[in-house]
Amino acid sequence: MKKTLQINIGGFFFTIEEEAYQQLNQYLSSLKNYFSTYESCEEIIQDIEARIAEKFYAESSDIIEKEDVQALIASMGSVSDFEALKEEEDLQTPKPEIKPENTVTREKWFRDGKRKALGGVLAGLAYRYKFDVIWARMIFIVFALGLIGEGVGPGLIITYLALWIFLPVSNELEDQPSVRKFYRDPEGKVIAGVASGLAKYFQMDVKIMRIIFLGSLFLVFGLILYFLLWILAPYAHSVTQKLQLEGQALTIENIEKSVKSKETETPKRESTLSKILLFPFRIIGLFFSFLGRLVKPFALILKIMAGIFLMFIGISAAFSIIVALSVFFGILSASEWIQFGDLEVQKLLAEIHPLGAVFIFFAVFIPAIALIFAGAMLTVGKNFGNRNFWLTLLLIWFTGMVGSISFGTKISLNYAHRTVEVEEVTYDLEPNKILLIDVPNNDVNNTQSKPYITFSGTNFDKVYVTRKAIANGPSKEQARIFAQSIKYGITKSDTALVFDHYLDIPENHPYRNQELRIEVEIPKGKPFKFSKRFLEIQNRPRAINDFNYDSNGESIFMYNDNNELTCLNCPEIDPYTAIDTEKNLREFNEEFTGWENMRFKDTLNLNFENLKLSDKFKVVLTKGEKSQVILYSNYKSSIENTQAKTKDRTLILSYLDPFTDMEESVWVWITVPMTQDIQINNGSAFKMYGFDTLPNVNIQISGKSRAAIQVDAKSANIAVEDKSDLTLRGHMDRVTINVKAKSILRAEESTMDDASITASEVSIVELGRVKNKRIKAHKDSLVKTVEQ
């Protein structure tokens, strides 16, 4: 029987045989005596003890024996070995390294439980292929956040979660002394020690590395990489970390070389130029260091909040799919728990096979459970469930996905074709009477589909109703049958046209996305009104929102000769309440700031005189010696999607793909010696200035655009329409102004000799001094001059 002891090495407790303890104690004492003359003796011994603890811990043996201590000394080297090597420098031969038998086969991929940050997947990958885990983590973050490879992130995260479930975990993976580890260098740092750490890691001059990073600042990606390395990499404070940064193993020989080099190294004196150049970066470094210390106490709180957020999403998804499954099997009432709008719920649910509903349940419920567990792991800091548990959930989820896709494909075939059946009906009208658009006075079933009804005027003396019945089906013939089966009643009485509440679809017909569109054409000049019940139940014409109509159905409407809806007895609307007049010129000018700092620019030399904006841009037009267009944007794709072409001496700006979701409007600077025709459309922002007296100028602002124009002209024609806004300055000898459709012209600081002004459809014109004026302000519109 051998006597054992309990000892503490590097913060770990071990059970060791007495004979092994004496040998280990003698080894440590010799090291202390050897390094006692060094200033950093205590730090060196602490690093050695930490390394010894790691080696013993990796062995995972219950009792440390004499052979284990001998193997340790052989791998790290003893003082006597090192002194002997120094005496025989010319005859040095590599001493074979004796390593204890590792219980883990390196060729197999494990999750690294000792060095994990989350699940140990990336740490295990780095161990398997012998590289520093920091590079795997940086690449993973870059792709997962979509900084490179747009669309890769979700797939990468799912792959990580799958590997977390599939790969076994190991807490016995030893350190790999041959693997160089990256650390930030605290001794040569200017901001965070990233550049100096990389210089040591790649064995290159730190000045070159700093020049590389300074050049990368012009590319946002370089700045992102710097911050990622700042966050991911710790400082190399200890001797062990400094040796790992330089790719050296922790041996007695390497420790002494490292310490001696530091003590004999002559500090480099920094030149005045270097101090001046690095001063701004040192200030930045101090700021971010302070910011890091400020945020560090909240890191745990942010982690817990992220966990709670994931659990909330998971619980919500799990609850929703449980309710949906309960509704499907009739345990809960659909009308009480789920809002389907006009969809016929029972017919829709009847399309789904019970087994398909179970598959859909598992396809949604299992990821919801995974989110709940992931949130709990972040919140508590503890793993839940063993490998078999997660593999079982994965198998159930995969089965649910395959089954859902199979049944979903079968259902989608029932909607493969779509048909429209058109029917036209006419109704005679009683002369000299007001037509009432009404619905039946009975209860409404809100679970059934309603028709979509539109109104317009006609030159004929009858009401024309066009019915378009639409339905899907597995074939054209089936779709036609489903469309023709849609029943909907329109009843004509003496003075009323009564529309049914909802569609009547045969009970034995399945749901096939049936819908009915009704176009009602009422003779121009024929007065009519909508009943209160119609306005409450059916979709009202959008045009009546331009009037202050009576919701009780007393307002009388009529289509005029221009097919415009008019109200005969609606109270007048104050245009200042109907139009957004709160935007001022200062807010407008803010839209034109920051263009000089945009990342991408393209200059176009074209021959043109006039301008037409077909899509949404931010444009400045000013006078120059030649016609030129400069495009600015923070997104290269936006400039590439911009089309600039000329036709009849007119520059036309548009987007090649108008359906692209633009990150921001392209900013355009245009110079031209002379211009006379300006067309601004589709929500553009436009400024024009710098032109002396023009002989003639035509300006059209439309499509919710906003413009500010300073111009002097002998003759001008100005049109502002469709909720647009124009601020006008300068002097015009003769001008024709037409403002309509909830638009506003702000021209208080302009002067005009002769002006013809028209304002209609709830619009505002505000003018400065006008010598001769002819004003035509329609109902609900307003024209103001300084004399007023």
N, C-alpha and C positions, 0 to 999 in steps of 0.2 A: 504494500500500500504506500502510495506516494503522497507527501504533504502538499497541499495547495494553498494559495493565497489569493485575496481579492485586491486588485490594484486599479488605479485610475491613470489612464494615459490619454492625453489630449481631450479630456472631458468624457471618455468612454470607460466603463468598468469592465474588467476582464478577470476570468479565473485562470491562474497560472501555476504550474508546478514550481516548487521551491527552487529546484536546481535550475530551471529555465529562468526564474526571476533573478537569481544571482548572476547568471550570464548576461541577461538584459540590463540589469542595473550597472554591471561593470562596463558594458558597452556605452551606456549613456554617460557614465562618469568620465570615461575616456574622451568622449566627444566634448563634454563641458570643459575639461582641462585643456583640450586642444584649441577650442575657440575662445578661451577665457581672455585672451589678449585683444580680441576684436571688440569694437564699441557695440556692435549689434549682436553680442553673444546671446543675450536672452531671447531675442527674436529668432535667431537661428535655431536654438534648442527647441523653442516652441513649434517651429515649422517641422523639425525632424520628428518630434513627438506626435504631431498631428498626422504626419505621413505614416509613422509606425502604427498608429491607431487605425488608420484607413486599411492598411494591409491586414492587420489581425481581424478587423471587422469583416473584411471581404472573405476571409477564410471560413467564417461562421462556425468554427469548431467550438465545442463546449469548453475545452481546457487547452490553454497554450502549453505546448510541450517544448522540450529542449530542441528538437529538430526544427520546430517552427522558428525559434529565435535564430538558429544557425542559418536557416534559409533567408531570413530577413537581413542578417549581417552580410551574407554573401551578395544579396541584391543591391544593398546600399553602399557596401564597402566599409572597412574598418580603418581606424587611424593608422595602424601598423601597415596595412596594405598600401595606403596612400603615401606614407613616408618611404616605403620600399620602392614605390613607383617613381617618386621624385629622385631617389638615389640612382635609379637605373633608367634615366630618361631616354638614353640612346637605344635601350633594348626593350622598350615598352611593347607589350603585346596585349591585345584586348583580353581582359579576364572574362571568361564565360559567365554569363548571368544565370544564376540558379533561381528559378521561380517555382513557388509552390504550385502543385497541380491545381489547375482551375476546374472547378466543378461545372462551369458554364462553357459550352462550345460557342466560340465566337462566330462561326459561320451562320448560326441561327439568329434570326432577328427577334429580339425581345424588346419589350418596353422597359426603359431604364428607371427603376423605382428610386434609385439613389439620387439621380441628378435631374429628375423631372421638374418641369415648370407647371405642366397641367396634367397630361396623361402619360408622359414619358415616351411618346411615340417618336418625336424628333430626336430626343436624347438617345434612344435606342438605335435609330437610324445612323446617327453620327458615330456611335460606338461600333456598329456593324461594319461601317466603311472607313473607320479611322480618320475622322476629321472633327473639327471643333463644332459643337452643337450650335454655337451662336450663328453660324452661316445658315444652317437649316432653318433656324427660327426667323432670321431676317428675310430669307426668301419666302417662307410661308406667309409672313405678315404682308409682304409686298403684293403677293398674288391674291391672298385672301381679301385684302382691302380693295382690290381692283386697281392698284397703282400701276400695274403692268398686266396685260392680258385680260382685257375686259370680258367679264362673263365666266372667268375661270374660278373665281372666289367660292361660290356656292358648292361647286363640285369638289373643290379642294377641301372644304370644311367637312362635307359629307364623307369623303375618303378618310380624313383624319379620325372622325368619329367611328367609322367602320373598323379602322386599324386599332383604335383604342379598345374596341370590343373584342376583336379577333386575336390580337397578339397577346401572348402571356407576358406577365410582368416578372422581372428579376431584380432582386436587391443584392445580387452577388457579383455584379459586373465590376471588375477591378479597374483601377486607373490605367491609362495607357501612356506611359512616360514618353513614348516616341511621338505622340500627337501634340503638335504645337497649339497652345491655347491663346486666344486673343483677349487682351485686357487693355483698358485705357491706362495710359502712362501718366501717373501723377507728377513725375519729376520734370517732364518736358512739356507739360500742358500749357496752352494759352487760353483756351475756352474750357474744354472738357477732357483733353488728353486723347481724343480720338485719332487725330492726325499723327501724333508722335507714337501712339500705340501701334497704328498701322505701319508706320515707318520701321519700327522694330520688328514687327511680325513678318513683313516682307523684305527686311534687311535692305532698306534703301534710305537715302538722305531724307530727313524730316522736312527740309525746305521744299524738295520736289513734291512730297505728299501734300504740303500745305498749298502749293501752287495749283495742284490738281483739284483740291477742294474749293479753292477760290474760283477757279474756272467753272466748276460744277454749280456754283451758286446761281449762275445765269440760267441753269436748267433746274427747275423746281425739284426734279427727282434726286439730284445730288444733295440738296439740302435735306430732303426726307431721309435719305440713307444715313446722313450724318446724325440726325436726331435718333434714328433707330439704333445705331451703334452706341450712341450716348445712353439710351435707355437700357439696352440689352446687356452691355458689357460692364462689368465692375472694374474698379481700380486695381492695379497690380501693387498691393501694399506689401505683401509678405515676400520673403525670399523665394518661397515655392512658386508663387504666382509670377514673379519676375523671371525665374528660370523657365517656367512653362511658356511665357511669352516669347522667349528666345529659342524655344524648342529643345531645352536641355532637361535631362532627367535629374531628380533630386538625389544626388549622391554627394558624399563627403568632398570629393574632388571638385565637383561643379559648384558646391556651396562656397568653398574657399576661393575659387577663382572669381566668383561673382562678387564676394565681399571685398577681396583685395582690389579688384578693378574699380570698385566704387570709392575705396579709400585713397587709392593712388591717382584717381582721375582728377585732372585739373579743371575746375569749373570754367566753362567758356564765358568770356565776357561779351555781353550783348552790345552790339553797336547802337549808336544813336538812331540811325535809320531804322533798324529793326524795332527799336522801342516805339518809334513814331508809327510804323506800319502796323504793329501788333496791338497798339494801345486801344483802338476801337473794339477789337475782338476780345481783349481782356475785359473790357467793360461789359460786353455782351455775356461773356462767361460768368462774371460776377452776378449779373442780373438773373441768368438762368439757374445758377447755383442757389441763389436766394429763393427763386420761384420753386425749385425742387424741394428745398427744405420746408417751404410753405405748404406744398401739396402733399408731401409724404405722409403726414398724419391722417390724411383723408383717403389714402389708398385702400385701406381695409373697408372703409365706408362705401367707396365706389364699387368694390368687389361684391359686397353684400347687396348693394342696390341692384347691380347687374343680375345677381342670383335671384333676387325677389322679382325682377322684371321677367326673367325667363320662366319662373314658376307661375307668374300671373298669366303669361301667354299660354303656357301648357295647360293650366287649370281651365282657362276660358275655352280653349280648343276641345279639351276633353269633355267639359260640360256641354258644349254645343253639339258634339257628335252623339253624346248619350241622349240628349233631348231629341235630336233628329231621328235616331233609331227608335226611340220610344214612340214618336209620332208615326213612324212608318208602320210599326206593328200594332198601332191603335191603343197603346197604353196611355198616351197623352193626346189632347185635342190639338189639331193643327192650327186652328184659328186662334187659340189662346197662347200658343208658344212661338209660332213662326209667322212672320209677315211676308207673304208672297206677292202682294200687290194684286194685279189682275190675273195672275196665273191660276188655272183651275187645278188646285193642289191634288185632289183625289185622283184625277186622270193622270197627272204627272207621276204620282207615286205608283200608280198601277203599272206603269211602264217598267218599273224596277223589279227584278226577280228577288225574292226574299234572301236567297244565297248571295246575290249581288250586293244587297244592302249590308249583309254581314261583312263581305269583303271590303266595302267602302269604309265601314266602321273601323276595321282593324288598320286599314291604310292611313287613317287620320288619327286614331286613338293612340297607336304605338308611338309615333313621333311626339304626340302631346305628352305621353308618360316620360319619354326621353328628355324633353325640355324640363319637366318638373324635377327629375332626378339631377339633371345638369345644374339647374338653379340651386337645388339643395346642396350639391357638392361645392359650388362657389360660396354659398352662404355659410355652411358649416365647416368647410375645409376638410371633408372626409368623403371617401369613395363609398358608394352604395351598390350592392349587388355584386355577385361574383361573375366569372366569365360565362358559366353555363346559363345564368339568368339572362345576360345580355344576348347571348347567341340564340336563346329561345325567343326573345322579343324580336330579334332581327328576322328569324325564320317566319314568325307570324306576320310581321310587317311585309316581308317579301311576298308571302302567299296572298295577303290582302291586295297588294299592288297588282300582281299578275291577274287575280280574279277581277279586280275593278276594271283593268284595261280590257279584259276579255268581254265582260258584260257591257262596258261602255262602248266598245266598238260595235257590238250587236245593236245597241240602242241607236247609235249615231247613223246607222244605215237606214233607219226609218225616216231620217230627215235629209236624205241625199238629194232630193229634187224639190224645187219650189215653183209654184204656178200662181198666176194672177188671172182671175176671172172678172171681166168688166161688164157692167150693166148700166144703161142710161135710162132715166125716167124723167118725165116733165110733169109739172103741176100748173094748172091755170090759177090766176089770181083774181080776187075781187077788186074791181076798180075803186079808187078813192077811199080805200080802207088800208089801215096799217097792218102789215103782216106780223104775226106773232110766232117766234121760234120757241117751241115749248117741248116739254117731256111729260109723260103720263103722270098722273097724280096717284102713284102707288109706291109701295115700299121698294127700296133699292137693295139689291144683293151685291155687296161690294166684293164678293169672291169671284164674280164672273167678269169676263173681258168686256171692255167698252170700245166703241168705234172711235176712230180719230177723224174729227169733222173739221173741214176748212171752208171758209166763205170767201167769195169774190163777186165782182159785178159782171153783168152780161148785157149785150145790146139787144137781146130779144125780150119779148114781153111775157115770158113764162119763167118759172123757176126750173132750172135744170139741175138734176141730182145725178152724179156719177158715182156708182158703187164699185169699189175695187176689193174683191174678196181674195185673200192671200192665204196659202197653206203649203206645208211641206208634206212629203210622202216618200216611200221607198222607190216609187217610180213616178213618171210624169202623169200617168193616168190616175194613179192613186191620189196624187197631190191635187189633181183637178176635181176628183170626187169630193175630197175633204173641203176644198174651197167652195164648190157649188152647194155644199150642205149647210153653209153658214146662213142662218136666217136672221133677218133684221127688219123690223117694221118701221115705216114712215107713213104717217096718216095725215091726210089733208082734210081739214074742215073749212068752214066759210072763210075764216080769217086767220087760221093757224096751221102751222106745219109742225106736227108732233113726232118727235124722234124717240124711239125706244131707249130704255136705260142701257141695255147691254145686249151682247150677241146671244143668239139661241143656237147652240151646237148640239146635235143629237147625242143622247146619252151613250149610245153604243159606239160612238166614234172616239178614238183615242186622241190625246193631245198631240197635235202636230203644228204647233206654233201658228194657229189660226189667228188672223186679224182682218179687220175691215176698215178701209179708208173711204170716207165719203166727202166728195167735193160738191158744195152747194153754190150755185151761181144765181144771184138775185138780180132782177132787172135794174139797170142804172136809173136813178131817180125815184125808185119805189121805196117809201119809208117802211121800216120794220124795227122790231125791238125783240130783245131776248127776255124771256120770263126769268123770275128770280130762281126758280128751280133749275132751269137750264144752266144758268151761270154757276150754280152751286154744284151741279152734278157732272155736266159735260165740259169738255175743254172749250173755253171761250176763245174767240179770235184775238190774236196778240195785238191787233191794231186798236182795239178798244181801250187798251191800257194807256194810249196817248190822250185819252179824254177823261174828264172828271165825271165819269158816268155814275148813274144811280144803281146801286147793287140790288135794289128792290124791283128792277125791271121796268122803270118808267122812262128810261132814256130812249130816244128815237134816233135811229141811224139811217144812213142812205149812202149808196155808192154814187160818186159824181161821174162826170163824163171821162175823167182821167183814171177811172177805176180806183179812186182813193176813197177810203171810208171816212165819212163825215158824221158828226153828231149834230142834230138839229136843235136840241134843247139842253145840252150839257152846260153847266156853269163854266165860265172862263177859268183857265189855268194861269197862275202867276208864273211866267217863264223863269223867274229867278229861283223858284222852288223846283222846277222841273229839270233845270240844267245845272250841271256841276260847275259852279262859278268860283269855287273855293281855291282852285289851283292858281297860284300866282307865278309871276315871271321868275322869281328866285328859285322856286322848286323846279321849274322847267329848265333853267340854266344848269342845275345840278346834274341833269341827265347828260350833259356834255363835258363833264370833268373826268380826268384820269385817262384820256385816250392816249396821251403821250407815253404812258407807262405800259401800254398793252404789248404783249409778247410777240405778236405776229403782224407783219405789215406787207402790203403788196401795192406797187405803184403801176398805174395804167396810163399810157399816153394815147388818148383817143381824140378824134376830130368830131366835136359836137358843139351845140349851142344851147339846146333846151334840155329839160330834165323830166323824167317820169319815173316815179317810185312805184313798182308793182307789188312790193312786199314790205315788210316791216324793217325799216332801217333808222339809224340816227345819222342825219346828214347836215353838214355845214356847207353852204354854197357861198363863195365869195369871189370877188373880181381878181383876175390874175392875167399875166402876159400870155399864157397859153392854156388850152383846155387840158386838164389833168385830173385823174381820180386816184386817191390813196385810200386803201381799205385797211382798217385796223380791227384786231380782235385778239382775245386771249386764247382762242381756239383755232388752230390751223384748219380744222374741218369746216368751220364756219366760213372762212375766206375761200376755201376750195369750193364750197357750195354756192358762192355768190357769182352771179352771171351779170356781166356788164357788156351790153351791146349797143350799137348805134343804128338808128333808122331815121331817114329824112332829117339828119342833123339833130336828132334827139337821143340823148343817153337814156337807156332803159335799164334800170337796176332791178334785179329779181333774184330769186333763189332757184338753182337748178332743180332741187327737190323741195317743193313748198310744203311737203308733209313731214319733213325732218323736224324733230323736236330740238330746236336751236337752244344752246345753253344761254345765249344772249344775242341781242341784235348786233349786227355788224355796224361799226362806226365808220362813216365815210366823210372824207374831206375832198371837196370839189372846187377847182378854180376854173374860170371861164372868162374870156374877155367881154363877152356880150351874151345876153339871154333875153328871151321874150315869152317863153311858154314853160310854166311850171305846173306839174301834176303830182300831188302827194296823196298816197292812198294807204289803206290797210294798217292803220295804227302807227304810222311813222312819226318820228320827231324831227323837225326841220327848222333850220335857221338860215337866213339869207341876209347879207349886208355887204357894204362896200361899193355899191353900184351908184354911179352918178346918174344924171338924167337919161332915162331910157325912152326911146321914141314910143314904144308900145310894149305892154307886158300883160300876159294872161296868167292868172293864178287860180288853181283849183285845189282845194283842200277837202278831202272826204275820207270815209271809212274810219271814223274815230281817231283821226290824226290830230297832231298839235303842231303849230308852226309859229315862228316869230320872224317877221320880215320887215326890213328897213329898205325902202326903195323910193327914188324920185322918178316920176314918169310923166310924160305928156298925156298918155292915154293908158287906162288900165281897165281890165275886166276881172273881177274877183268873185269867186264862188266858194262858199263854205257850206258843207252839208254833211248829213249822217253823223251827228253827235261829235263834230269836230270843233276845234278851237284855234282861232288865228289872232295873234297880236300884231298890229300893223302900225308902222311909223313911216314918216316921210311926207312928201308933197306930190299930189297928183292934179294935173290940170282938168282932165275929164276922167270920170270913173263910173263904172256900172257895178253895183254890188248886189249879189243874190245870196241870202243866208237862209237855210231851211233845215228841217229835221233835227230839232233840238241841238242846234249849233250856236256858236257865239263868235262875233267879231269885235275885238277890243281895239279901237282905233282912236282913243281920246287924244293921243299925242300926234295925230296926223292932221294935215290940212288939205282941203280940196276946193277947187274953184267951181266945178260943176259935178254934181253927183246924182245918180239915179239908184235908189235903194229899195230893195224888196226883202221883207222878212216874213217867213211863213213856217207853219208846222212847229209852233212853240220854239221860236228862236229869238236871239237878242243881237242888236247892232248898237254899239256905243261909239259915237263919232266925235271928232274934235270940231274945229271951225270949218263950216261949209258955206261958201258964198251963195251958190244956187243949188237947191236940192229938191228932188221929187221923191217922196216917201210913200211906199205902199206896205203897210204893216197889216198882215192878215190877223184874224182872230187868234188870240193867245200868244201873239208875238209882239215884240217891242223894239222901237227904234228911238235912240236918245242921242241928242247933240248937246254941245256945251251951252247953247242958248237956253236949253230946257233945264 
